[in-house]
Amino acid sequence: MADSKREIERKYESADSGLPDLTGVNGAAAVVDKGVAHLDATYYDTGDERLAASSVTLRRRTGGTDAGWHLKFPVAPGIRDEIHAPLSDTLPDDLAALVRSRVRDSELLPVVRLRSDRDVRHLLDADGRLLAEVSVDTVHAERLTGRGGEARWTEIEVELADGGDPALLDKVEKRLRKAGVRPSASSSKLARALEETAPGKRRKSPHVRRPVTAGDHVLAYVRTQRDAIVELDPAVRRDAEDSVHSMRVATRRMRSTFKSFGAILDRAVTDPVAAELKWLAGELGLDRDREVLTERLTTAVDEVPAGLVRGPVTERLHAWSSAEHGGARGRLLGVLDSRRYLALLDTLDALIADPPLLKAAGKEPRKPIAKAVRKDFRKVSGLIGQAADLEPGTDRDVALHEARKKAKRTRYAAEAARPVLGKPAKTMVKSMKALQNLLGEHQDSVMARQALRELSAVAHAAGESAFTYGLLHEREEQRAVRVEAELPGFWAGIKDGAADL
């Protein structure tokens, strides 16, 4: 079973003077010599180095206190999430799954071997607690592919202890800089090894500047969503907080972009891709919808006076939530390992590499992009008007839900348009998000009432009181009524603010 931790560290070029005395730095009462460890690490990647291109590292390392397989994902400069699995001859399945969105069907090969002599020191506070580990690493890098170059260097690495204060790293860096030590130009040992052992320097093609087009802007937004799906895949597999929702949003953003900018990207090509994105969003939604409903219903039960909670309502809600989560979770992991999902990722790569651009894609971006956003906004307006003409009930619920979906689409179109349209697009994003939230409250009420009816039926069949479920149902109905009453004035304000688009 793999373990994970957040790694916060900084790397420095080693000066001839070596490591300066760090005693007294930000509460470091002692610097303890922990000896020299001999580390031998083999790094794995695809033949075209897809992991390295994403700043992801996968290695098998022996020696030291944490021998085993290490998989690291970038979080921010100097911060990575490290997942560790026990030492074995082959890559553990759970780590292989976490790189599948990047690797897909390509074979993982040994690309670099790093052998390091690590001279380790611990910075301890007055109570003997570890503040940071500082090491001087003498590295020998050997490329295992191509013609196989070699490189050698020495660097200083400072890693913050778990739960440590990041301010300590600033203080240590100040002391190192005074001693003539400078930050490393490479983000990791692997990055430096790949650069310094490359068979030959590639000549860069001369950069020819050309006007930025409407197609450039739309494709940039599509590319961002593709990258988000790929990068969120490991987090979804690990059930990281909000990861499922974020991936689902990325699929929706891309689908919306294909529809909104159909005059720029040929929908004869993008519609089949959008259908696959809709499938993926639906699979992701099975878990996300459960999360939203569970949080809403749990909060609602907590707000009911104790005397009005009849029967094991909380227990039944938790049992329902756990059962739903377990089934959806297992299904989702199967989806992420499916041929259909991996084929979708390949299709997105191919579409971005060879986009189906129409004539409008080559134009100056402002006019066609503004036209697309205005068109989406008019659709929202029409749906709001349609809902207002309907009597309260199922038909109005459906109409408001459709308006909410179109508001999302308009919001995403405006997001893509912001680099071109500036403040009017920013205002539209803000307005559509507010409308989406208001209509989302209404739709959540619809879904909550449906769940409460199901729970009530199960409770009644088990001989339990259904009173509390009915009370909660009535409260949810009143929430929907309040949204419907607020909507006309809310929408009038949005229409006034959209005049500048």
Secondary structure, 3 states (H helix, E strand, C coil): CCEEEEEEEEEEECCCCCCCCCCCHHHCCEEEEEEEEEEEEEEEECCCCHHHHCCCEEEEEECCCCCEEEEEEEEECCEEEEEEECCCCCCCHHHHHHCHHHHCCCCCEEEEEEEEEEEEEEEECCCCCEEEEEEEEEEEEEECCCCCCEEEEEEEEEEECCCCCCHHHHHHHHHHHHCCCEECCCCCHHHHHHHHCCCCCCCCCCCCCCCCCHHHHHHHHHHHHHHHHHHHHHHHHCCCCCHHHHHHHHHHHHHHHHHHCCCCECHHHHHHHHHHHHHHHHHHHHHHHHHHHHHHHHHHHHCCCHHHCCCCHHHHHHHHHHHHHHHHHHHHHHHHCCHHHHHHHHHHHHHHHCCCECHHHHCCCHHHHHHHHHHHHHHHHHHHHHHHCCCCCHHHHHHHHHHHHHHHHHHHHHHHHHHHHCHHHHHHHHHHHHHHHHHHHHHHHHHHHHHHHHHHHHHHHCCCCCHHHHHHHHHHHHHHHHHHHHHHHHHHHHHHHHHHC
